[in-house]
Amino acid sequence: MTQVEEGLADAAPGAYDVVTYASDADLRAAVTAREVAGGVGVDGSGVTAYVASAASPAISGAVTATAQGLGQAAGAPVSVTDVVPLPEADPTGIGIGGLAFPLVFGGIVPAVAFRKVFARHLGWAVAGIATFSVIGGAIVAGILAFSFGSIAAAAFWPVAGAMALGIGALALALAGLQEAFGGKGFTIGAMVMMFIGNPLAGIATGAAWLPSGLGLAGQLLPPGATGTLVRSVAYFGGSGGLAAGLTLAGWAAAGILLLLVGARRRAAQPEAAPSASVAVAEPVAAVAAV
């Protein structure tokens, strides 16, 4: 395997963390379980690239190109095995890749709407956000399944649940920031989600395609965690989605906590006494003409 590692280092310096498996079957299982993004098998018959285009078409292409470079260097034939392929109706993954905008937008809208409508009733606000999230998740899953063909019909409810959790986590976090810190808290939170969380989510390419530090930061925010969870439940039976699910649950819990803290702080503030209007009559001098 030393020659293979040296070949990988020459073909793509620093791009891979090399993990050795005893057999091609073990490598395929690791790709299916999302323990690795892809791999290369080398034996007497040639070089085989094991990829999962459902996880990331970009990474799959990079692994395939690396395997072809190894095969050319060794004068060996190269084959490609897509362990978890994308659906034929959406071979480029454009449906899943376009989730970032509806996710962020879908989180901002209920945070604003329900906190305004139910300004004095946090329970109703949370219920409204939850209802909106469930409906929004179902709509997105329906579009992915029946318009784009990006997911199988059997994955409809898992994807709907993942999207609902993502929308709800983002909306509750923003509503909590608004309740606890006012408009400035909401504005800063929305800007972070839109201008940092969105581009670092890696929904279209996969988080592993981003630089390691930025990819990790993106996965700690709701957009990135939602993208990972949706791919996991849509194509991998949930494998690799536990951390993302816990991250979203943490954001939702933090949002509810901020809502409670803000409501308690508001209740502790004394209400301003109503101001009384007093009319003062100015003396008027009257002059009568005789």
C-alpha positions as CSV (number, residue, x, y, z in Angstrom):
1,M,0.0,0.0,0.0
2,T,3.0,2.3,0.3
3,Q,3.1,2.7,-3.5
4,V,-0.6,3.5,-3.5
5,E,-0.2,6.2,-0.8
6,E,2.8,7.7,-2.7
7,G,0.7,7.7,-5.9
8,L,-2.2,9.5,-4.1
9,A,0.3,12.0,-2.7
10,D,1.6,12.7,-6.2
11,A,-1.8,12.7,-7.9
12,A,-3.5,15.0,-5.3
13,P,-1.1,16.3,-2.6
14,G,-2.9,16.7,0.8
15,A,-6.3,15.9,-0.6
16,Y,-6.8,12.5,1.1
17,D,-6.5,11.0,4.6
18,V,-5.5,7.4,3.8
19,V,-7.4,4.6,5.6
20,T,-6.6,1.0,4.7
21,Y,-9.3,-1.6,4.5
22,A,-8.8,-5.4,4.3
23,S,-11.0,-5.9,1.3
24,D,-13.0,-4.1,-1.4
25,A,-16.1,-5.2,0.4
26,D,-15.0,-3.5,3.6
27,L,-14.3,-0.3,1.6
28,R,-17.7,-0.4,0.0
29,A,-19.4,-0.8,3.4
30,A,-17.4,2.2,4.7
31,V,-18.6,4.3,1.8
32,T,-22.2,3.2,2.3
33,A,-22.0,4.0,6.1
34,R,-20.5,7.4,5.2
35,E,-17.3,6.7,7.2
36,V,-15.3,7.7,4.2
37,A,-16.3,9.9,1.1
38,G,-14.8,7.4,-1.4
39,G,-11.9,5.1,-2.0
40,V,-9.6,3.4,-4.4
41,G,-9.1,-0.4,-4.6
42,V,-6.0,-1.8,-6.2
43,D,-5.4,-5.4,-7.0
44,G,-4.0,-7.6,-9.8
45,S,-6.9,-6.8,-12.1
46,G,-6.5,-3.0,-12.0
47,V,-7.6,0.1,-10.1
48,T,-11.2,0.6,-9.0
49,A,-12.7,3.9,-7.8
50,Y,-15.4,3.4,-5.2
51,V,-17.6,6.6,-5.0
52,A,-21.0,7.7,-3.7
53,S,-22.3,10.4,-6.1
54,A,-25.3,10.7,-3.8
55,A,-23.0,12.1,-1.1
56,S,-21.2,14.6,-3.4
57,P,-20.8,14.5,-7.2
58,A,-17.8,16.8,-6.8
59,I,-16.0,14.5,-4.5
60,S,-16.9,11.5,-6.6
61,G,-15.4,13.2,-9.6
62,A,-12.2,13.9,-7.7
63,V,-11.8,10.4,-6.5
64,T,-12.5,9.1,-10.0
65,A,-9.8,11.4,-11.5
66,T,-7.3,10.3,-8.9
67,A,-8.0,6.7,-9.6
68,Q,-7.5,7.3,-13.3
69,G,-4.1,9.0,-12.5
70,L,-3.0,6.0,-10.5
71,G,-4.1,3.6,-13.3
72,Q,-2.2,5.6,-15.9
73,A,1.0,5.7,-13.7
74,A,0.8,1.9,-13.2
75,G,-0.4,1.0,-16.7
76,A,-3.4,-0.7,-15.2
77,P,-7.1,-0.5,-16.3
78,V,-9.4,1.7,-14.3
79,S,-13.1,1.1,-13.4
80,V,-15.6,3.1,-11.4
81,T,-18.2,1.7,-9.0
82,D,-20.8,4.1,-7.8
83,V,-21.8,2.5,-4.5
84,V,-24.7,5.0,-3.7
85,P,-25.7,6.7,-7.0
86,L,-28.0,9.6,-7.5
87,P,-31.4,8.9,-9.0
88,E,-31.5,8.7,-12.8
89,A,-34.1,11.6,-12.8
90,D,-31.6,13.9,-11.1
91,P,-28.1,12.6,-12.0
92,T,-26.3,15.9,-11.1
93,G,-28.0,16.3,-7.7
94,I,-29.4,19.7,-8.6
95,G,-32.5,19.2,-6.3
96,I,-30.6,18.6,-3.1
97,G,-28.0,21.1,-4.1
98,G,-30.6,23.9,-4.2
99,L,-31.9,23.5,-0.6
100,A,-29.8,26.3,0.9
101,F,-32.0,29.2,-0.1
102,P,-35.4,27.8,0.8
103,L,-34.0,26.6,4.1
104,V,-32.7,30.0,5.2
105,F,-35.7,31.8,3.8
106,G,-38.0,29.3,5.4
107,G,-36.3,29.9,8.7
108,I,-36.5,33.7,8.6
109,V,-40.1,34.0,7.6
110,P,-41.8,32.2,10.6
111,A,-39.4,33.8,13.0
112,V,-40.6,37.2,12.0
113,A,-44.2,36.4,11.4
114,F,-45.1,34.4,14.5
115,R,-43.2,36.5,16.9
116,K,-45.0,39.6,15.6
117,V,-48.5,38.0,15.6
118,F,-48.0,36.3,19.0
119,A,-45.8,38.9,20.7
120,R,-47.3,38.1,24.2
121,H,-47.9,34.4,23.8
122,L,-44.6,32.4,23.4
123,G,-46.4,29.1,23.4
124,W,-48.5,30.0,20.3
125,A,-45.4,31.4,18.6
126,V,-43.5,28.2,19.1
127,A,-46.5,26.2,17.9
128,G,-46.8,28.4,14.9
129,I,-43.2,28.0,14.0
130,A,-43.4,24.2,14.5
131,T,-46.5,24.0,12.2
132,F,-44.9,26.1,9.5
133,S,-41.8,23.9,9.7
134,V,-43.7,20.7,9.3
135,I,-45.7,22.1,6.3
136,G,-42.5,23.6,4.8
137,G,-40.6,20.3,5.2
138,A,-43.4,18.4,3.5
139,I,-43.6,20.9,0.6
140,V,-39.8,20.7,0.0
141,A,-39.8,16.9,0.1
142,G,-42.7,16.8,-2.3
143,I,-40.9,19.0,-4.8
144,L,-37.8,16.9,-4.5
145,A,-39.7,13.7,-4.9
146,F,-42.3,14.5,-7.5
147,S,-40.9,17.5,-9.5
148,F,-37.1,17.0,-9.6
149,G,-37.1,13.2,-8.9
150,S,-34.2,13.8,-6.5
151,I,-35.4,11.3,-3.9
152,A,-37.4,8.1,-4.0
153,A,-41.0,8.2,-2.8
154,A,-40.0,6.0,0.2
155,A,-37.7,8.8,1.4
156,F,-40.4,11.4,1.4
157,W,-41.2,11.4,5.1
158,P,-37.6,11.1,6.3
159,V,-36.6,14.0,4.1
160,A,-39.7,16.0,5.2
161,G,-38.8,15.4,8.8
162,A,-35.2,16.4,8.3
163,M,-36.2,19.6,6.5
164,A,-38.8,20.4,9.2
165,L,-36.2,20.0,11.9
166,G,-33.8,22.3,10.0
167,I,-36.4,25.0,9.3
168,G,-37.6,24.8,12.9
169,A,-34.1,25.0,14.4
170,L,-33.2,28.0,12.4
171,A,-36.5,29.8,13.0
172,L,-36.5,29.1,16.8
173,A,-32.9,30.3,17.0
174,L,-33.7,33.6,15.2
175,A,-37.0,34.1,17.2
176,G,-35.0,33.5,20.4
177,L,-32.4,36.1,19.4
178,Q,-35.1,38.6,18.7
179,E,-36.8,38.0,22.0
180,A,-33.7,38.1,24.1
181,F,-31.7,40.9,22.3
182,G,-34.3,42.7,20.2
183,G,-34.0,43.6,16.5
184,K,-30.2,43.7,16.6
185,G,-30.0,40.1,17.8
186,F,-32.3,39.0,15.0
187,T,-30.5,41.0,12.4
188,I,-27.1,39.6,13.4
189,G,-28.4,36.1,13.5
190,A,-30.1,36.3,10.1
191,M,-26.9,37.7,8.6
192,V,-24.8,34.9,10.0
193,M,-27.1,32.3,8.7
194,M,-27.4,33.9,5.3
195,F,-23.9,35.1,4.6
196,I,-21.8,32.5,6.6
197,G,-24.0,29.5,7.2
198,N,-25.3,29.4,3.6
199,P,-22.0,29.4,1.7
200,L,-20.3,27.2,4.2
201,A,-23.1,24.6,4.3
202,G,-21.6,22.6,1.5
203,I,-25.1,21.3,0.5
204,A,-24.3,21.1,-3.2
205,T,-20.8,19.7,-2.9
206,G,-20.6,18.1,0.5
207,A,-18.9,19.5,3.6
208,A,-15.8,17.5,2.9
209,W,-15.2,19.4,-0.3
210,L,-14.6,22.6,1.8
211,P,-11.4,23.4,3.6
212,S,-11.4,21.5,6.9
213,G,-11.9,24.4,9.3
214,L,-14.6,26.1,7.2
215,G,-16.4,22.8,6.5
216,L,-16.6,22.1,10.3
217,A,-17.9,25.6,11.0
218,G,-20.5,25.2,8.3
219,Q,-21.7,21.9,9.9
220,L,-22.2,23.6,13.2
221,L,-24.8,26.0,11.8
222,P,-28.3,24.9,10.8
223,P,-28.0,25.2,7.0
224,G,-25.0,22.8,6.9
225,A,-26.4,20.4,9.4
226,T,-29.7,20.3,7.6
227,G,-28.0,19.5,4.3
228,T,-26.0,16.7,5.8
229,L,-29.1,15.2,7.5
230,V,-31.2,15.4,4.4
231,R,-28.6,13.6,2.3
232,S,-28.2,11.0,5.0
233,V,-31.9,10.1,5.3
234,A,-32.5,10.5,1.5
235,Y,-29.8,8.2,0.2
236,F,-28.0,6.4,3.1
237,G,-30.7,5.3,5.4
238,G,-29.7,7.8,8.0
239,S,-26.1,6.8,8.2
240,G,-23.8,9.7,9.0
241,G,-26.7,12.0,10.1
242,L,-26.6,11.6,13.9
243,A,-24.3,14.5,14.6
244,A,-26.3,16.7,12.2
245,G,-29.5,15.8,13.9
246,L,-28.1,16.5,17.4
247,T,-26.8,19.9,16.1
248,L,-30.2,20.9,14.9
249,A,-31.8,19.8,18.1
250,G,-29.3,21.9,20.0
251,W,-30.1,25.0,18.0
252,A,-33.9,24.4,18.5
253,A,-33.4,24.0,22.3
254,A,-31.2,27.1,22.4
255,G,-33.8,29.1,20.6
256,I,-36.5,28.0,23.1
257,L,-34.2,28.8,26.0
258,L,-33.6,32.3,24.6
259,L,-37.3,32.8,24.1
260,L,-37.9,32.0,27.8
261,V,-35.1,34.2,29.0
262,G,-36.3,37.1,26.9
263,A,-39.9,36.6,28.1
264,R,-38.8,36.5,31.8
265,R,-36.7,39.6,31.4
266,R,-39.6,41.4,29.7
267,A,-42.0,40.4,32.5
268,A,-39.6,41.6,35.2
269,Q,-39.5,45.1,33.7
270,P,-42.0,47.5,35.3
271,E,-44.6,48.8,32.9
272,A,-44.5,52.5,32.2
273,A,-47.2,54.5,34.0
274,P,-49.7,56.0,31.6
275,S,-49.1,59.7,31.1
276,A,-51.9,62.1,31.9
277,S,-52.7,65.1,29.7
278,V,-53.3,68.3,31.6
279,A,-54.8,71.3,29.9
280,V,-53.7,74.7,31.2
281,A,-55.8,77.7,30.3
282,E,-53.9,80.8,29.5
283,P,-55.5,84.0,30.8
284,V,-57.1,85.9,27.9
285,A,-57.6,89.7,28.0
286,A,-60.7,91.0,26.3
287,V,-61.1,94.5,25.2
288,A,-64.5,95.8,24.4
289,A,-65.0,98.7,22.1
290,V,-67.4,101.3,23.2
